[in-house]
């Protein structure tokens, strides 16, 4: 597992790029309403400002500013990704290594 070095700065402004595991998919735009709901639900529970957000078929870019007393962007992304994945229709063929 990679050992990332991250600066956790309360109230920081962050730039993110996230991409799908299978870059040939277009899940992000095919299910944009699910993505919007996942972001909104997470934002309601754990506030943050969205300074910019760009969604492409296979990846997205975002700029967030966190509250002055909070630096936990990774938890927010974990919740968004989890909510998005659980809300998708179960049509994807999973390899044996990805079956849970």
VEXMARTOR-312708 format. One record per residue: residue in three letters; x, y, z of N, C-alpha, C in turn. Coordinates in Angstrom, 1 decimal, padded with zeros to 4 digits. Layout:
PT   fivex     n_xx     n_yy     n_zz    ca_xx    ca_yy    ca_zz     c_xx     c_yy     c_zz
PT     ALA        X        Y        Z        X        Y        Z        X        Y        Z
...
***
This chain:
PT   fivex     n_xx     n_yy     n_zz    ca_xx    ca_yy    ca_zz     c_xx     c_yy     c_zz
PT     UNK    000.8   -001.2    000.0    000.0    000.0    000.0    000.9    001.2    000.0
PT     UNK    000.5    002.3   -000.8    001.3    003.5   -000.8    001.4    004.2    000.5
PT     UNK    002.5    004.8    000.8    002.6    005.6    002.0    002.6    007.1    001.6
PT     UNK    001.4    007.7    001.6    001.3    009.1    001.1    001.6    010.0    002.3
PT     UNK    002.2    011.1    001.9    002.5    012.2    002.8    001.5    013.3    002.5
PT     UNK    000.7    013.5    003.5   -000.4    014.5    003.4   -000.3    015.6    004.5
PT     UNK   -000.5    016.8    004.1   -000.5    017.9    005.1   -001.9    018.1    005.5
PT     UNK   -002.3    017.8    006.7   -003.6    018.0    007.2   -003.7    019.4    007.9
PT     UNK   -004.2    020.4    007.1   -004.2    021.8    007.6   -005.7    022.1    007.8
PT     UNK   -006.1    022.4    009.1   -007.5    022.8    009.3   -007.8    024.0    008.5
PT     UNK   -009.0    024.0    007.9   -009.4    025.1    007.1   -008.7    025.3    005.8
PT     UNK   -008.0    024.2    005.4   -007.2    024.3    004.2   -008.0    024.3    002.9
PT     UNK   -007.4    024.7    001.8   -008.0    024.6    000.5   -007.3    023.5   -000.3
PT     UNK   -008.1    022.6   -000.9   -007.5    021.4   -001.5   -007.9    021.2   -002.9
PT     UNK   -007.0    020.7   -003.7   -007.3    020.3   -005.1   -007.3    018.8   -005.2
PT     UNK   -008.3    018.2   -005.8   -008.4    016.8   -005.9   -008.6    016.3   -007.3
PT     UNK   -008.1    015.2   -007.7   -008.4    014.5   -008.9   -008.7    013.1   -008.5
PT     UNK   -009.9    012.6   -008.9   -010.3    011.2   -008.6   -010.7    010.6   -010.0
PT     UNK   -010.3    009.3   -010.2   -010.7    008.7   -011.4   -011.2    007.3   -011.1
PT     UNK   -012.0    006.8   -012.1   -012.6    005.5   -012.0   -011.5    004.4   -012.1
PT     UNK   -011.7    003.3   -011.5   -010.8    002.2   -011.7   -010.7    001.8   -013.1
PT     UNK   -011.8    001.7   -013.8   -011.9    001.4   -015.2   -012.1    002.6   -016.0
PT     UNK   -011.0    003.2   -016.5   -011.1    004.5   -017.2   -012.0    004.5   -018.5
PT     UNK   -012.4    003.3   -018.9   -013.2    003.2   -020.1   -014.7    003.4   -019.8
PT     UNK   -015.0    003.4   -018.5   -016.4    003.6   -018.1   -016.8    005.1   -018.1
PT     UNK   -018.1    005.4   -018.1   -018.5    006.8   -018.0   -019.5    006.9   -016.8
PT     UNK   -019.3    006.2   -015.8   -020.2    006.1   -014.6   -020.5    007.5   -014.0
PT     UNK   -019.5    008.4   -014.0   -019.7    009.7   -013.3   -020.7    010.5   -014.0
PT     UNK   -020.7    010.5   -015.4   -021.8    011.3   -016.1   -023.0    010.5   -016.3
PT     UNK   -022.9    009.2   -016.4   -024.1    008.4   -016.6   -025.0    008.4   -015.3
PT     UNK   -024.4    008.6   -014.2   -025.1    008.6   -012.9   -024.8    009.9   -012.1
PT     UNK   -024.8    011.1   -012.9   -024.5    012.3   -012.2   -025.4    012.7   -011.1
PT     UNK   -026.7    012.3   -011.2   -027.6    012.6   -010.1   -027.2    011.8   -008.8
PT     UNK   -026.7    010.6   -009.0   -026.3    009.8   -007.8   -025.0    010.5   -007.2
PT     UNK   -024.1    011.0   -008.1   -023.0    011.7   -007.6   -023.3    012.9   -006.8
PT     UNK   -024.2    013.7   -007.4   -024.7    014.9   -006.7   -025.3    014.6   -005.4
PT     UNK   -026.1    013.6   -005.3   -026.7    013.2   -004.0   -025.7    012.8   -003.0
PT     UNK   -024.7    012.0   -003.4   -023.7    011.6   -002.5   -022.9    012.8   -002.0
PT     UNK   -022.6    013.7   -002.8   -021.8    014.9   -002.4   -022.7    015.7   -001.4
PT     UNK   -024.0    015.9   -001.8   -024.8    016.8   -001.0   -025.1    016.1    000.4
PT     UNK   -025.3    014.8    000.5   -025.5    014.2    001.8   -024.2    014.3    002.6
PT     UNK   -023.1    014.1    002.1   -021.8    014.2    002.8   -021.6    015.7    003.3
PT     UNK   -021.9    016.6    002.4   -021.7    018.0    002.7   -022.7    018.5    003.9
PT     UNK   -023.9    017.9    003.9   -024.8    018.2    005.0   -024.3    017.7    006.3
PT     UNK   -023.7    016.6    006.3   -023.3    016.0    007.6   -021.9    016.5    008.0
PT     UNK   -021.0    016.7    007.1   -019.7    017.2    007.3   -019.4    018.4    006.4
PT     UNK   -019.7    019.6    006.8   -019.7    020.8    005.9   -018.3    021.0    005.3
PT     UNK   -018.3    021.5    004.1   -017.1    022.0    003.4   -017.6    022.9    002.3
PT     UNK   -016.8    023.8    001.8   -017.1    024.6    000.6   -016.6    024.0   -000.7
PT     UNK   -017.4    024.0   -001.7   -017.0    023.5   -003.0   -016.6    024.8   -003.8
PT     UNK   -015.4    025.0   -004.0   -014.9    026.2   -004.8   -014.9    025.9   -006.3
PT     UNK   -014.8    024.7   -006.7   -014.8    024.3   -008.1   -015.1    022.8   -008.1
PT     UNK   -015.8    022.3   -009.1   -016.1    020.9   -009.3   -016.3    020.6   -010.8
PT     UNK   -015.5    019.8   -011.4   -015.6    019.4   -012.8   -015.7    017.9   -012.9
PT     UNK   -016.8    017.5   -013.6   -017.0    016.0   -013.7   -016.9    015.6   -015.2
PT     UNK   -016.0    014.7   -015.5   -015.8    014.1   -016.8   -016.3    012.7   -016.8
PT     UNK   -016.4    012.0   -017.9   -016.9    010.6   -017.8   -016.2    009.7   -016.9
PT     UNK   -014.9    009.8   -016.8   -014.1    008.8   -016.1   -013.3    009.4   -014.9
PT     UNK   -013.4    010.7   -014.7   -012.7    011.3   -013.6   -013.3    012.6   -013.2
PT     UNK   -012.9    013.2   -012.1   -013.4    014.5   -011.7   -012.3    015.3   -011.0
PT     UNK   -012.5    016.6   -011.0   -011.6    017.5   -010.3   -012.4    018.3   -009.3
PT     UNK   -011.9    018.6   -008.2   -012.6    019.4   -007.2   -011.6    020.2   -006.4
PT     UNK   -012.1    021.4   -006.0   -011.4    022.3   -005.1   -012.3    022.5   -004.0
PT     UNK   -011.9    022.2   -002.8   -012.6    022.3   -001.6   -011.9    023.2   -000.6
PT     UNK   -012.7    023.9    000.2   -012.1    024.6    001.4   -012.9    024.0    002.6
PT     UNK   -012.1    023.5    003.6   -012.7    022.9    004.8   -012.9    023.9    005.9
PT     UNK   -013.8    023.6    006.8   -014.0    024.5    007.9   -012.7    024.8    008.7
PT     UNK   -012.7    025.9    009.4   -011.4    026.4    010.1   -010.9    025.3    011.1
PT     UNK   -011.8    024.5    011.7   -011.3    023.6    012.7   -011.3    022.1    012.2
PT     UNK   -011.2    021.9    010.9   -011.3    020.6    010.3   -010.3    020.4    009.2
PT     UNK   -009.7    019.2    009.2   -008.7    018.9    008.1   -009.0    017.6    007.5
PT     UNK   -010.1    017.0    007.8   -010.4    015.6    007.4   -011.1    015.5    006.0
PT     UNK   -010.4    015.8    005.0   -010.9    015.7    003.6   -011.1    014.2    003.2
PT     UNK   -010.2    013.3    003.7   -010.2    011.9    003.3   -011.5    011.2    003.7
PT     UNK   -012.0    011.5    004.9   -013.2    011.0    005.4   -014.4    011.4    004.5
PT     UNK   -014.4    012.6    004.1   -015.5    013.1    003.2   -015.4    012.4    001.9
PT     UNK   -014.3    012.2    001.3   -014.2    011.5    000.0   -014.6    010.0    000.2
PT     UNK   -014.2    009.4    001.3   -014.6    008.0    001.6   -016.1    007.9    001.6
PT     UNK   -016.8    008.8    002.3   -018.3    008.8    002.4   -018.9    009.0    001.0
PT     UNK   -018.4    010.0    000.2   -018.9    010.3   -001.1   -018.8    009.0   -002.0
PT     UNK   -017.6    008.4   -002.0   -017.3    007.3   -002.8   -018.2    006.1   -002.4
PT     UNK   -018.4    005.9   -001.1   -019.2    004.8   -000.6   -020.6    005.0   -001.0
PT     UNK   -021.2    006.2   -000.8   -022.6    006.5   -001.1   -022.8    006.3   -002.6
PT     UNK   -021.9    006.8   -003.4   -022.0    006.7   -004.9   -022.0    005.3   -005.3
PT     UNK   -021.1    004.5   -004.8   -020.9    003.1   -005.2   -022.2    002.3   -004.8
PT     UNK   -022.6    002.5   -003.6   -023.8    001.7   -003.1   -025.1    002.1   -003.8
PT     UNK   -025.2    003.2   -004.4   -026.4    003.7   -005.0   -026.4    003.3   -006.5
PT     UNK   -025.3    002.8   -007.1   -025.3    002.4   -008.5   -026.0    001.1   -008.7
PT     UNK   -026.6    000.9   -009.8   -027.2   -000.4   -010.2   -026.2   -001.5   -010.2
PT     UNK   -026.5   -002.7   -009.8   -025.6   -003.8   -009.7   -025.4   -004.5   -011.0
PT     UNK   -024.9   -003.8   -012.0   -024.7   -004.3   -013.4   -023.3   -004.6   -013.7
PT     UNK   -022.4   -004.1   -013.0   -020.9   -004.3   -013.3   -020.5   -005.7   -013.1
PT     UNK   -019.7   -006.2   -014.0   -019.1   -007.6   -013.8   -017.9   -007.4   -013.0
PT     UNK   -017.8   -008.1   -011.9   -016.6   -008.0   -011.0   -015.7   -009.1   -011.2
PT     UNK   -014.4   -008.9   -011.2   -013.5   -009.9   -011.2   -013.5   -010.6   -009.8
PT     UNK   -013.0   -011.9   -009.7   -013.0   -012.6   -008.5   -012.3   -011.9   -007.3
PT     UNK   -011.3   -011.1   -007.7   -010.6   -010.3   -006.6   -011.4   -009.2   -006.1
PT     UNK   -012.4   -008.7   -006.8   -013.2   -007.5   -006.4   -014.5   -007.9   -005.7
PT     UNK   -014.9   -009.2   -005.8   -016.1   -009.6   -005.2   -015.9   -009.7   -003.6
PT     UNK   -016.8   -009.0   -002.9   -016.7   -009.0   -001.5   -017.7   -009.9   -000.8
***
